[in-house]
Amino acid sequence: MADQPLASENRISDPGVPVIRNVNWGGLRALYIKEVRRFFKVQLQTIWAPAVQTLLYLVVFTTALGARGAVPVGGGTVAFADFLAPGLIVMGMLTNAYANASFSLLVGKMQGTIVDYLMPPLSTGELLAALTGGAVTRAFLVGGAVWLAMALWPGVHVTPQHLWAILWFGFLGSVFLALVGVLTSIWAEKFDHAAAVQNFVVGPLTLLSGTFYSVERLSPTFQAISHANPFFYIISGFRYGFIGTADSPVLLGSLVILGVDVLLGIIAYRLLATGWKTKS
């Protein structure tokens, strides 16, 4: 009897002692790959179709308003096509980041498969990171496709001047809309709810943030309203990476969006951790 191993020695771990004590990198990677594969299987719809649609925006607006018109930005002037192109690129990134993040949990709740997200040995932070990472990946793929199409389009100059600003504000903006999408998927109970946020919140704030016009042309009142719109700082900083000038201080915009991302991340984390509208 003395030579027989104790029962506790045969157990993988004691009750209440976590097996995965740090970050579950394997599970995090698996969920991230699942999210990427989900939209990549239909890449014609999720990547290339938004790129073509955004390019059509450029063609229509430059044809109607004139590609050579000058737009005042940061004390100087920029050709309208060169001013418009960066805003359209980041607009495509933002809308697709939201679309991707607002889909996963919502479909899971509607089809009864949300247990596939909640039962695996993933912490709340790992779940949130995988969902956000998949949305950010889609956003950058769409942005790259749009940039390539515009680079080949005659009369448009989209050569990066400050690559760090393009990557930084593209990342901050994609995380921002990804977190908004996660929050929407937690709250929504059907696709109409997610579409309502897209149509009445995300869409108007994106269009009224200086994508198609310079805020310097607005009255002081509407300039103040534009500066209260976080989308304005994303687009202004992203555009700075291409044309070298911005409608607002780049550092201020970076801090504003970073602060908003942190706040939304905390809210999303708390809601997922408490299981609000995700756990029965």
Backbone as CSV, one residue per row, in Angstrom:
resi,resn,N_x,N_y,N_z,CA_x,CA_y,CA_z,C_x,C_y,C_z
1,MET,0.821,-1.213,0.000,0.000,0.000,0.000,0.851,1.257,0.000
2,ALA,2.001,1.167,0.662,2.866,2.345,0.736,3.470,2.690,-0.604
3,ASP,3.598,1.639,-1.483,4.212,1.898,-2.788,3.219,2.451,-3.798
4,GLN,1.906,2.394,-3.503,0.909,2.882,-4.441,0.853,4.414,-4.400
5,PRO,0.742,5.063,-5.590,0.680,6.528,-5.613,-0.622,7.025,-5.026
6,LEU,-0.539,8.142,-4.406,-1.731,8.759,-3.854,-2.672,9.201,-4.956
7,ALA,-3.956,9.321,-4.617,-4.955,9.732,-5.629,-4.676,11.126,-6.147
8,SER,-4.150,11.986,-5.233,-3.888,13.365,-5.662,-2.771,13.444,-6.679
9,GLU,-1.880,12.419,-6.679,-0.780,12.433,-7.641,-1.247,12.057,-9.033
10,ASN,-2.399,11.392,-9.141,-2.924,10.991,-10.438,-3.794,12.067,-11.085
11,ARG,-4.146,13.056,-10.320,-4.972,14.126,-10.876,-4.127,15.083,-11.687
12,ILE,-4.712,15.619,-12.735,-4.022,16.610,-13.552,-3.783,17.874,-12.754
13,SER,-4.752,18.297,-11.987,-4.613,19.468,-11.130,-5.598,19.348,-9.992
14,ASP,-5.317,20.028,-8.911,-6.213,20.023,-7.770,-7.476,20.825,-8.085
15,PRO,-8.578,20.510,-7.437,-9.813,21.274,-7.673,-9.625,22.762,-7.379
16,GLY,-10.084,23.578,-8.311,-9.975,25.017,-8.132,-8.658,25.605,-8.574
17,VAL,-7.700,24.762,-8.983,-6.404,25.258,-9.446,-6.434,25.312,-10.965
18,PRO,-6.289,26.474,-11.580,-6.378,26.574,-13.030,-5.232,25.847,-13.720
19,VAL,-5.563,25.129,-14.800,-4.534,24.445,-15.577,-3.753,25.443,-16.419
20,ILE,-4.476,26.373,-17.018,-3.850,27.416,-17.816,-3.741,28.648,-16.921
21,ARG,-2.560,28.906,-16.416,-2.397,29.940,-15.401,-2.179,31.322,-16.001
22,ASN,-1.712,31.398,-17.238,-1.447,32.687,-17.869,-2.369,32.871,-19.065
23,VAL,-1.848,33.338,-20.150,-2.654,33.543,-21.350,-2.760,32.226,-22.119
24,ASN,-3.962,31.882,-22.507,-4.192,30.688,-23.323,-3.933,31.048,-24.783
25,TRP,-2.655,31.066,-25.145,-2.288,31.503,-26.493,-2.864,30.577,-27.561
26,GLY,-2.917,29.279,-27.267,-3.466,28.345,-28.241,-4.934,28.605,-28.518
27,GLY,-5.714,28.781,-27.457,-7.128,29.067,-27.643,-7.376,30.412,-28.290
28,LEU,-6.587,31.416,-27.879,-6.712,32.743,-28.473,-6.416,32.699,-29.963
29,ARG,-5.365,31.990,-30.328,-5.000,31.866,-31.744,-6.081,31.124,-32.520
30,ALA,-6.636,30.064,-31.927,-7.662,29.285,-32.618,-8.913,30.116,-32.894
31,LEU,-9.365,30.897,-31.912,-10.558,31.719,-32.106,-10.286,32.835,-33.104
32,TYR,-9.087,33.424,-33.035,-8.740,34.474,-33.997,-8.746,33.925,-35.424
33,ILE,-8.143,32.745,-35.622,-8.114,32.139,-36.956,-9.532,31.821,-37.422
34,LYS,-10.365,31.361,-36.498,-11.764,31.087,-36.855,-12.455,32.348,-37.351
35,GLU,-12.242,33.473,-36.660,-12.872,34.725,-37.078,-12.360,35.186,-38.434
36,VAL,-11.064,35.015,-38.682,-10.492,35.430,-39.962,-10.993,34.530,-41.089
37,ARG,-11.011,33.232,-40.850,-11.480,32.309,-41.881,-12.948,32.533,-42.206
38,ARG,-13.708,32.944,-41.208,-15.144,33.151,-41.432,-15.397,34.197,-42.502
39,PHE,-14.695,35.333,-42.429,-14.929,36.357,-43.452,-14.085,36.132,-44.696
40,PHE,-12.966,35.383,-44.559,-12.111,35.183,-45.725,-12.709,34.170,-46.697
41,LYS,-13.573,33.280,-46.203,-14.220,32.323,-47.097,-15.130,33.016,-48.099
42,VAL,-15.631,34.184,-47.735,-16.493,34.958,-48.635,-15.813,36.302,-48.918
43,GLN,-14.517,36.252,-49.242,-13.745,37.470,-49.423,-14.261,38.341,-50.559
44,LEU,-14.933,37.748,-51.541,-15.502,38.558,-52.609,-16.517,39.547,-52.074
45,GLN,-17.235,39.136,-51.039,-18.242,39.996,-50.433,-17.667,40.861,-49.315
46,THR,-16.733,40.337,-48.538,-16.264,41.035,-47.342,-15.047,41.924,-47.578
47,ILE,-14.286,41.694,-48.650,-13.072,42.473,-48.896,-13.140,43.221,-50.217
48,TRP,-13.360,42.487,-51.310,-13.267,43.115,-52.631,-14.482,43.950,-52.970
49,ALA,-15.670,43.523,-52.544,-16.860,44.339,-52.810,-16.783,45.700,-52.124
50,PRO,-16.393,45.801,-50.839,-16.221,47.132,-50.241,-15.162,47.971,-50.937
51,ALA,-14.109,47.329,-51.450,-13.070,48.076,-52.163,-13.624,48.696,-53.444
52,VAL,-14.404,47.916,-54.185,-15.002,48.437,-55.422,-16.001,49.543,-55.107
53,GLN,-16.821,49.348,-54.065,-17.801,50.366,-53.692,-17.118,51.672,-53.291
54,THR,-16.036,51.589,-52.517,-15.322,52.790,-52.095,-14.677,53.480,-53.282
55,LEU,-14.150,52.709,-54.230,-13.564,53.302,-55.429,-14.621,54.035,-56.244
56,LEU,-15.838,53.505,-56.278,-16.928,54.182,-56.994,-17.263,55.519,-56.345
57,TYR,-17.172,55.600,-55.003,-17.353,56.883,-54.320,-16.347,57.896,-54.852
58,LEU,-15.099,57.468,-54.970,-14.048,58.366,-55.451,-14.332,58.833,-56.875
59,VAL,-14.728,57.904,-57.723,-14.991,58.247,-59.121,-16.155,59.225,-59.225
60,VAL,-17.227,58.955,-58.501,-18.413,59.799,-58.596,-18.138,61.203,-58.072
61,PHE,-17.507,61.319,-56.908,-17.290,62.633,-56.320,-16.253,63.442,-57.087
62,THR,-15.210,62.811,-57.554,-14.210,63.559,-58.315,-14.746,63.977,-59.673
63,THR,-15.647,63.163,-60.238,-16.254,63.529,-61.521,-17.253,64.666,-61.348
64,ALA,-18.037,64.609,-60.283,-19.068,65.616,-60.062,-18.490,66.944,-59.584
65,LEU,-17.469,66.903,-58.708,-16.935,68.118,-58.107,-15.618,68.577,-58.703
66,GLY,-15.009,67.703,-59.503,-13.744,68.087,-60.116,-12.560,67.606,-59.312
67,ALA,-11.706,66.819,-59.937,-10.560,66.231,-59.235,-9.490,67.246,-58.917
68,ARG,-9.468,68.368,-59.636,-8.392,69.340,-59.465,-8.737,70.476,-58.512
69,GLY,-9.926,70.461,-57.971,-10.286,71.507,-57.033,-9.430,71.446,-55.780
70,ALA,-9.184,72.609,-55.187,-8.334,72.689,-53.998,-9.190,72.690,-52.740
71,VAL,-8.708,72.014,-51.720,-9.400,71.920,-50.433,-8.474,72.470,-49.359
72,PRO,-8.942,73.429,-48.546,-8.077,73.976,-47.486,-7.919,72.991,-46.339
73,VAL,-6.661,72.684,-46.000,-6.360,71.772,-44.899,-5.114,72.265,-44.184
74,GLY,-5.229,72.513,-42.883,-4.070,72.858,-42.082,-3.313,74.083,-42.549
75,GLY,-4.011,75.082,-43.055,-3.350,76.302,-43.516,-2.882,76.256,-44.943
76,GLY,-2.992,75.119,-45.615,-2.621,74.988,-47.020,-3.788,74.458,-47.829
77,THR,-3.493,74.066,-49.051,-4.520,73.507,-49.921,-4.030,72.184,-50.494
78,VAL,-4.984,71.293,-50.732,-4.694,69.970,-51.279,-5.691,69.691,-52.392
79,ALA,-5.240,69.017,-53.454,-6.145,68.624,-54.527,-7.282,67.775,-53.964
80,PHE,-8.486,67.986,-54.482,-9.662,67.336,-53.920,-9.541,65.815,-53.944
81,ALA,-9.051,65.243,-55.041,-8.926,63.793,-55.139,-7.946,63.261,-54.105
82,ASP,-6.832,63.978,-53.900,-5.845,63.544,-52.904,-6.380,63.702,-51.491
83,PHE,-7.244,64.686,-51.286,-7.875,64.888,-49.983,-8.925,63.818,-49.708
84,LEU,-9.681,63.456,-50.727,-10.801,62.539,-50.556,-10.349,61.099,-50.370
85,ALA,-9.306,60.688,-51.080,-8.901,59.283,-51.106,-8.588,58.710,-49.718
86,PRO,-7.759,59.358,-48.884,-7.488,58.778,-47.557,-8.735,58.639,-46.694
87,GLY,-9.634,59.619,-46.775,-10.865,59.527,-45.998,-11.719,58.346,-46.416
88,LEU,-11.763,58.061,-47.719,-12.532,56.925,-48.192,-11.892,55.606,-47.764
89,ILE,-10.562,55.567,-47.766,-9.877,54.340,-47.343,-10.210,54.007,-45.901
90,VAL,-10.044,54.985,-45.013,-10.295,54.702,-43.598,-11.786,54.521,-43.324
91,MET,-12.655,55.151,-44.111,-14.087,54.935,-43.947,-14.438,53.488,-44.250
92,GLY,-13.848,52.941,-45.314,-14.061,51.534,-45.623,-13.546,50.626,-44.526
93,MET,-12.407,50.981,-43.933,-11.857,50.185,-42.833,-12.787,50.200,-41.627
94,LEU,-13.296,51.367,-41.286,-14.144,51.494,-40.095,-15.451,50.733,-40.244
95,THR,-16.116,50.896,-41.362,-17.409,50.242,-41.549,-17.278,48.721,-41.572
96,ASN,-16.183,48.209,-42.129,-16.009,46.762,-42.187,-15.555,46.191,-40.848
97,ALA,-14.803,46.965,-40.069,-14.465,46.517,-38.714,-15.727,46.366,-37.880
98,TYR,-16.630,47.319,-38.009,-17.897,47.230,-37.279,-18.719,46.047,-37.771
99,ALA,-18.814,45.878,-39.082,-19.628,44.788,-39.633,-19.133,43.431,-39.167
100,ASN,-17.821,43.259,-39.095,-17.276,41.964,-38.697,-17.513,41.690,-37.215
101,ALA,-17.241,42.683,-36.371,-17.355,42.482,-34.928,-18.800,42.365,-34.467
102,SER,-19.717,42.980,-35.184,-21.123,42.945,-34.763,-21.844,41.693,-35.227
103,PHE,-21.129,40.785,-35.891,-21.775,39.616,-36.491,-21.659,38.368,-35.618
104,SER,-20.473,38.118,-35.051,-20.184,36.814,-34.439,-21.123,36.469,-33.287
105,LEU,-21.098,37.275,-32.230,-21.919,36.967,-31.059,-23.405,37.048,-31.374
106,LEU,-23.783,37.966,-32.252,-25.194,38.115,-32.595,-25.719,36.862,-33.280
107,VAL,-24.959,36.341,-34.236,-25.380,35.109,-34.910,-25.411,33.954,-33.924
108,GLY,-24.431,33.932,-33.019,-24.425,32.883,-32.011,-25.660,32.914,-31.132
109,LYS,-26.094,34.112,-30.746,-27.299,34.221,-29.928,-28.551,33.828,-30.714
110,MET,-28.602,34.183,-31.973,-29.781,33.899,-32.769,-29.888,32.423,-33.131
111,GLN,-28.745,31.780,-33.380,-28.741,30.379,-33.789,-28.531,29.420,-32.617
112,GLY,-28.308,29.952,-31.419,-28.092,29.097,-30.267,-26.712,28.474,-30.199
113,THR,-25.753,29.038,-30.920,-24.388,28.500,-30.927,-23.420,29.396,-30.158
114,ILE,-23.947,30.311,-29.366,-23.057,31.205,-28.626,-22.244,30.445,-27.584
115,VAL,-22.691,29.231,-27.252,-21.937,28.401,-26.323,-20.546,28.097,-26.866
116,ASP,-20.391,28.127,-28.194,-19.078,27.890,-28.798,-18.084,28.987,-28.438
117,TYR,-18.584,30.162,-28.068,-17.712,31.255,-27.642,-17.534,31.279,-26.124
118,LEU,-18.538,30.825,-25.395,-18.517,30.979,-23.946,-17.936,29.777,-23.209
119,MET,-18.032,28.586,-23.794,-17.600,27.382,-23.092,-16.108,27.065,-23.200
120,PRO,-15.416,27.379,-24.286,-13.984,27.056,-24.372,-13.198,27.707,-23.237
121,PRO,-12.034,27.144,-22.898,-11.230,27.691,-21.784,-10.529,28.987,-22.158
122,LEU,-11.319,29.996,-22.402,-10.812,31.320,-22.747,-11.301,32.322,-21.715
123,SER,-10.439,33.195,-21.301,-10.851,34.256,-20.388,-11.638,35.311,-21.146
124,THR,-12.261,36.209,-20.414,-13.014,37.292,-21.055,-12.107,38.157,-21.910
125,GLY,-10.911,38.440,-21.413,-9.978,39.250,-22.182,-9.534,38.565,-23.460
126,GLU,-9.330,37.262,-23.402,-8.921,36.522,-24.600,-10.036,36.477,-25.626
127,LEU,-11.263,36.289,-25.165,-12.410,36.302,-26.075,-12.544,37.653,-26.754
128,LEU,-12.445,38.722,-25.976,-12.565,40.065,-26.528,-11.420,40.366,-27.484
129,ALA,-10.213,39.930,-27.157,-9.058,40.175,-28.018,-9.198,39.454,-29.353
130,ALA,-9.703,38.216,-29.338,-9.863,37.465,-30.585,-10.922,38.088,-31.481
131,LEU,-12.055,38.489,-30.898,-13.114,39.114,-31.691,-12.641,40.440,-32.280
132,THR,-11.950,41.230,-31.469,-11.435,42.517,-31.946,-10.341,42.313,-32.984
133,GLY,-9.461,41.348,-32.748,-8.383,41.092,-33.694,-8.882,40.667,-35.059
134,GLY,-9.916,39.826,-35.103,-10.481,39.434,-36.383,-11.058,40.609,-37.142
135,ALA,-11.746,41.504,-36.424,-12.324,42.691,-37.071,-11.240,43.628,-37.575
136,VAL,-10.179,43.820,-36.801,-9.083,44.690,-37.219,-8.382,44.111,-38.444
137,THR,-8.217,42.796,-38.486,-7.600,42.160,-39.651,-8.417,42.408,-40.905
138,ARG,-9.724,42.241,-40.807,-10.578,42.512,-41.971,-10.479,43.977,-42.383
139,ALA,-10.441,44.875,-41.418,-10.351,46.301,-41.737,-9.080,46.611,-42.517
140,PHE,-7.949,46.045,-42.110,-6.692,46.330,-42.796,-6.645,45.669,-44.176
141,LEU,-7.277,44.519,-44.330,-7.334,43.894,-45.649,-8.177,44.739,-46.604
142,VAL,-9.307,45.243,-46.105,-10.134,46.122,-46.933,-9.384,47.414,-47.261
143,GLY,-8.714,48.000,-46.249,-7.946,49.216,-46.494,-6.844,49.004,-47.503
144,GLY,-6.163,47.864,-47.438,-5.117,47.578,-48.416,-5.673,47.419,-49.816
145,ALA,-6.828,46.762,-49.931,-7.443,46.588,-51.247,-7.894,47.928,-51.829
146,VAL,-8.481,48.779,-50.987,-8.910,50.103,-51.457,-7.709,50.942,-51.853
147,TRP,-6.662,50.921,-51.037,-5.462,51.697,-51.362,-4.861,51.239,-52.686
148,LEU,-4.798,49.937,-52.920,-4.237,49.423,-54.170,-5.059,49.880,-55.364
149,ALA,-6.384,49.839,-55.231,-7.245,50.274,-56.338,-7.060,51.760,-56.625
150,MET,-6.943,52.579,-55.564,-6.776,54.012,-55.767,-5.385,54.354,-56.272
151,ALA,-4.381,53.569,-55.888,-3.024,53.812,-56.371,-2.931,53.597,-57.881
152,LEU,-3.761,52.700,-58.405,-3.755,52.423,-59.838,-4.691,53.346,-60.610
153,TRP,-5.517,54.118,-59.875,-6.470,55.005,-60.549,-5.767,56.291,-60.959
154,PRO,-5.936,56.735,-62.217,-5.234,57.947,-62.660,-5.752,59.205,-61.969
155,GLY,-4.831,60.130,-61.684,-5.195,61.414,-61.095,-5.298,61.423,-59.595
156,VAL,-4.994,60.304,-58.930,-5.080,60.221,-57.479,-3.707,59.851,-56.926
157,HIS,-3.244,60.599,-55.933,-1.935,60.349,-55.332,-2.140,59.883,-53.891
158,VAL,-1.818,58.619,-53.645,-1.980,58.038,-52.311,-0.649,57.450,-51.831
159,THR,0.432,58.152,-52.148,1.744,57.721,-51.669,1.897,58.125,-50.206
160,PRO,2.166,57.178,-49.310,2.283,57.514,-47.876,3.447,58.465,-47.610
161,GLN,3.190,59.487,-46.795,4.246,60.388,-46.338,4.668,60.084,-44.906
162,HIS,3.719,59.656,-44.090,4.004,59.284,-42.707,3.336,57.933,-42.467
163,LEU,4.061,56.864,-42.728,3.485,55.528,-42.633,3.030,55.212,-41.213
164,TRP,3.743,55.732,-40.230,3.372,55.445,-38.840,1.981,55.974,-38.527
165,ALA,1.643,57.147,-39.070,0.323,57.729,-38.813,-0.773,56.897,-39.479
166,ILE,-0.491,56.390,-40.668,-1.474,55.558,-41.361,-1.759,54.296,-40.556
167,LEU,-0.690,53.627,-40.124,-0.859,52.384,-39.371,-1.462,52.643,-37.989
168,TRP,-1.015,53.714,-37.335,-1.474,53.986,-35.968,-2.943,54.374,-35.928
169,PHE,-3.323,55.336,-36.766,-4.718,55.774,-36.754,-5.628,54.729,-37.403
170,GLY,-5.092,53.978,-38.372,-5.878,52.874,-38.912,-6.155,51.823,-37.858
171,PHE,-5.148,51.556,-37.029,-5.323,50.578,-35.949,-6.286,51.096,-34.888
172,LEU,-6.069,52.343,-34.421,-6.947,52.906,-33.398,-8.396,52.964,-33.877
173,GLY,-8.584,53.395,-35.117,-9.943,53.482,-35.648,-10.592,52.125,-35.811
174,SER,-9.818,51.139,-36.256,-10.372,49.794,-36.428,-10.740,49.179,-35.082
175,VAL,-9.898,49.376,-34.067,-10.219,48.878,-32.731,-11.467,49.568,-32.196
176,PHE,-11.573,50.868,-32.429,-12.732,51.637,-31.977,-14.024,51.047,-32.526
177,LEU,-14.076,50.843,-33.843,-15.305,50.318,-34.439,-15.497,48.842,-34.135
178,ALA,-14.408,48.108,-33.936,-14.544,46.708,-33.545,-15.196,46.595,-32.173
179,LEU,-14.787,47.451,-31.245,-15.387,47.432,-29.906,-16.843,47.886,-29.946
180,VAL,-17.133,48.874,-30.790,-18.533,49.271,-30.964,-19.343,48.100,-31.510
181,GLY,-18.746,47.348,-32.448,-19.427,46.177,-32.988,-19.648,45.097,-31.951
182,VAL,-18.659,44.850,-31.089,-18.818,43.861,-30.026,-19.928,44.278,-29.071
183,LEU,-19.938,45.560,-28.687,-20.989,46.053,-27.802,-22.362,45.916,-28.452
184,THR,-22.418,46.180,-29.752,-23.692,46.038,-30.457,-24.150,44.589,-30.479
185,SER,-23.217,43.663,-30.730,-23.588,42.247,-30.788,-24.013,41.723,-29.415
186,ILE,-23.462,42.297,-28.353,-23.894,41.908,-27.007,-25.323,42.387,-26.746
187,TRP,-25.607,43.624,-27.161,-26.923,44.220,-26.888,-27.999,43.726,-27.843
188,ALA,-27.663,43.568,-29.119,-28.663,43.280,-30.144,-29.243,41.888,-29.977
189,GLU,-30.480,41.741,-30.413,-31.163,40.459,-30.385,-31.547,39.986,-31.778
190,LYS,-31.410,40.852,-32.773,-31.674,40.480,-34.155,-30.882,41.417,-35.061
191,PHE,-30.818,41.059,-36.344,-30.003,41.819,-37.282,-30.493,43.253,-37.445
192,ASP,-31.781,43.478,-37.229,-32.312,44.832,-37.347,-31.661,45.771,-36.340
193,HIS,-31.360,45.271,-35.159,-30.722,46.111,-34.146,-29.317,46.519,-34.577
194,ALA,-28.544,45.567,-35.099,-27.198,45.884,-35.570,-27.253,46.836,-36.763
195,ALA,-28.203,46.630,-37.665,-28.342,47.516,-38.820,-28.749,48.916,-38.388
196,ALA,-29.546,49.025,-37.324,-29.953,50.345,-36.846,-28.757,51.132,-36.331
197,VAL,-27.866,50.470,-35.598,-26.659,51.158,-35.124,-25.805,51.590,-36.301
198,GLN,-25.697,50.724,-37.309,-24.911,51.068,-38.498,-25.521,52.249,-39.242
199,ASN,-26.828,52.244,-39.415,-27.491,53.255,-40.237,-27.692,54.583,-39.525
200,PHE,-27.900,54.551,-38.212,-28.240,55.769,-37.484,-27.134,56.295,-36.582
201,VAL,-26.066,55.526,-36.404,-24.958,55.980,-35.559,-23.649,55.981,-36.332
202,VAL,-23.201,54.803,-36.737,-21.892,54.685,-37.390,-21.860,55.417,-38.724
203,GLY,-22.866,55.178,-39.559,-22.897,55.814,-40.879,-22.906,57.334,-40.823
204,PRO,-23.857,57.956,-40.114,-23.875,59.421,-40.047,-22.617,60.021,-39.424
205,LEU,-22.094,59.429,-38.353,-20.892,59.983,-37.726,-19.689,59.885,-38.660
206,THR,-19.642,58.830,-39.477,-18.544,58.694,-40.438,-18.655,59.727,-41.546
207,LEU,-19.835,59.897,-42.092,-20.028,60.835,-43.203,-19.884,62.288,-42.764
208,LEU,-20.230,62.590,-41.501,-20.181,63.968,-41.003,-18.893,64.264,-40.237
209,SER,-17.836,63.542,-40.549,-16.572,63.704,-39.829,-15.474,64.330,-40.673
210,GLY,-15.820,64.815,-41.850,-14.810,65.421,-42.712,-14.275,64.498,-43.774
211,THR,-14.972,63.423,-44.057,-14.524,62.502,-45.101,-14.575,63.151,-46.470
212,PHE,-15.646,63.874,-46.760,-15.853,64.440,-48.089,-15.621,65.944,-48.146
213,TYR,-15.293,66.554,-47.017,-15.120,68.006,-46.990,-14.158,68.370,-45.873
214,SER,-13.638,69.579,-45.947,-12.772,70.078,-44.889,-13.611,70.823,-43.864
215,VAL,-13.391,70.547,-42.588,-14.163,71.207,-41.542,-13.836,72.694,-41.469
216,GLU,-12.736,73.121,-42.085,-12.385,74.543,-42.077,-13.390,75.374,-42.849
217,ARG,-14.171,74.747,-43.705,-15.193,75.459,-44.468,-16.494,75.611,-43.695
218,LEU,-16.597,74.987,-42.548,-17.817,75.042,-41.760,-17.824,76.275,-40.863
219,SER,-19.008,76.632,-40.381,-19.138,77.725,-39.422,-18.538,77.294,-38.094
220,PRO,-18.182,78.241,-37.226,-17.589,77.874,-35.928,-18.431,76.893,-35.121
221,THR,-19.753,77.028,-35.195,-20.614,76.120,-34.436,-20.472,74.689,-34.929
222,PHE,-20.534,74.516,-36.248,-20.432,73.167,-36.794,-19.005,72.638,-36.715
223,GLN,-18.018,73.514,-36.679,-16.657,73.051,-36.435,-16.534,72.454,-35.037
224,ALA,-17.149,73.114,-34.057,-17.125,72.587,-32.687,-17.837,71.238,-32.603
225,ILE,-18.951,71.110,-33.327,-19.662,69.832,-33.344,-18.800,68.746,-33.978
226,SER,-18.104,69.087,-35.057,-17.236,68.118,-35.722,-16.102,67.674,-34.811
227,HIS,-15.570,68.603,-34.015,-14.473,68.253,-33.116,-14.932,67.376,-31.953
228,ALA,-16.230,67.308,-31.731,-16.755,66.411,-30.704,-17.003,65.013,-31.244
229,ASN,-16.802,64.826,-32.525,-17.019,63.542,-33.183,-15.704,62.770,-33.215
230,PRO,-15.596,61.616,-32.543,-14.328,60.881,-32.547,-13.889,60.424,-33.928
231,PHE,-14.842,60.218,-34.842,-14.482,59.825,-36.205,-13.647,60.906,-36.882
232,PHE,-13.870,62.160,-36.508,-13.120,63.266,-37.095,-11.625,63.117,-36.841
233,TYR,-11.246,62.731,-35.636,-9.833,62.605,-35.290,-9.203,61.405,-35.986
234,ILE,-9.972,60.344,-36.176,-9.450,59.176,-36.888,-9.131,59.540,-38.331
235,ILE,-10.093,60.177,-38.998,-9.922,60.508,-40.402,-8.850,61.577,-40.580
236,SER,-8.825,62.566,-39.695,-7.822,63.623,-39.796,-6.409,63.065,-39.620
237,GLY,-6.207,62.213,-38.615,-4.891,61.632,-38.403,-4.491,60.684,-39.508
238,PHE,-5.439,59.888,-40.008,-5.150,58.962,-41.106,-4.792,59.727,-42.369
239,ARG,-5.526,60.815,-42.635,-5.245,61.633,-43.821,-3.875,62.305,-43.706
240,TYR,-3.481,62.661,-42.485,-2.162,63.261,-42.270,-1.049,62.334,-42.767
241,GLY,-1.246,61.034,-42.654,-0.235,60.094,-43.114,-0.017,60.132,-44.609
242,PHE,-1.013,60.620,-45.367,-0.894,60.665,-46.822,-0.520,62.047,-47.344
243,ILE,-1.127,63.105,-46.790,-0.923,64.438,-47.358,-0.013,65.310,-46.503
244,GLY,0.322,64.867,-45.289,1.265,65.604,-44.451,0.665,66.743,-43.657
245,THR,-0.630,66.992,-43.795,-1.305,68.035,-43.016,-2.591,67.464,-42.446
246,ALA,-3.087,68.088,-41.370,-4.283,67.577,-40.699,-5.165,68.726,-40.261
247,ASP,-6.445,68.424,-40.047,-7.406,69.425,-39.582,-7.288,69.693,-38.091
248,SER,-6.611,68.812,-37.372,-6.467,68.952,-35.921,-5.098,68.425,-35.516
249,PRO,-4.593,68.801,-34.332,-3.301,68.273,-33.877,-3.305,66.745,-33.832
250,VAL,-2.282,66.155,-34.421,-2.220,64.699,-34.519,-2.119,64.063,-33.131
251,LEU,-1.332,64.664,-32.246,-1.180,64.113,-30.906,-2.495,64.144,-30.145
252,LEU,-3.240,65.247,-30.252,-4.534,65.342,-29.589,-5.488,64.264,-30.090
253,GLY,-5.559,64.100,-31.407,-6.434,63.084,-31.979,-6.057,61.690,-31.526
254,SER,-4.749,61.420,-31.451,-4.285,60.109,-31.002,-4.717,59.839,-29.573
255,LEU,-4.567,60.829,-28.698,-4.938,60.648,-27.300,-6.447,60.484,-27.139
256,VAL,-7.219,61.230,-27.916,-8.682,61.134,-27.824,-9.153,59.738,-28.209
257,ILE,-8.689,59.239,-29.344,-9.140,57.925,-29.811,-8.613,56.818,-28.915
258,LEU,-7.389,56.964,-28.434,-6.851,55.959,-27.519,-7.675,55.898,-26.238
259,GLY,-8.058,57.069,-25.718,-8.891,57.099,-24.520,-10.259,56.481,-24.757
260,VAL,-10.854,56.760,-25.917,-12.160,56.172,-26.242,-12.047,54.662,-26.377
261,ASP,-10.963,54.191,-27.004,-10.764,52.745,-27.149,-10.645,52.059,-25.789
262,VAL,-9.895,52.659,-24.889,-9.736,52.078,-23.559,-11.076,52.029,-22.836
263,LEU,-11.852,53.106,-22.923,-13.155,53.152,-22.266,-14.097,52.094,-22.831
264,LEU,-14.164,51.991,-24.152,-15.044,50.989,-24.763,-14.569,49.577,-24.445
265,GLY,-13.251,49.390,-24.385,-12.724,48.083,-24.051,-13.111,47.660,-22.643
266,ILE,-13.058,48.583,-21.705,-13.453,48.279,-20.322,-14.932,47.928,-20.252
267,ILE,-15.764,48.699,-20.963,-17.212,48.431,-20.942,-17.511,47.062,-21.550
268,ALA,-16.894,46.781,-22.711,-17.120,45.493,-23.363,-16.645,44.341,-22.481
269,TYR,-15.518,44.524,-21.821,-14.981,43.487,-20.934,-15.953,43.198,-19.781
270,ARG,-16.458,44.258,-19.174,-17.368,44.085,-18.045,-18.668,43.399,-18.476
271,LEU,-19.187,43.776,-19.626,-20.432,43.167,-20.088,-20.237,41.693,-20.411
272,LEU,-19.109,41.354,-21.049,-18.838,39.952,-21.347,-18.598,39.163,-20.067
273,ALA,-17.914,39.772,-19.107,-17.604,39.077,-17.858,-18.863,38.794,-17.044
274,THR,-19.810,39.716,-17.060,-21.058,39.520,-16.292,-22.075,38.698,-17.061
275,GLY,-21.857,38.511,-18.366,-22.774,37.705,-19.171,-24.068,38.403,-19.522
276,TRP,-24.060,39.720,-19.523,-25.281,40.472,-19.842,-25.737,40.160,-21.268
277,LYS,-26.914,39.601,-21.392,-27.543,39.239,-22.660,-26.783,38.180,-23.442
278,THR,-25.802,37.538,-22.827,-25.081,36.457,-23.488,-25.210,35.140,-22.742
279,LYS,-25.427,35.202,-21.424,-25.568,33.995,-20.622,-26.956,33.971,-20.011
280,SER,-27.596,32.820,-20.061,-28.937,32.695,-19.490,-28.830,32.576,-17.975
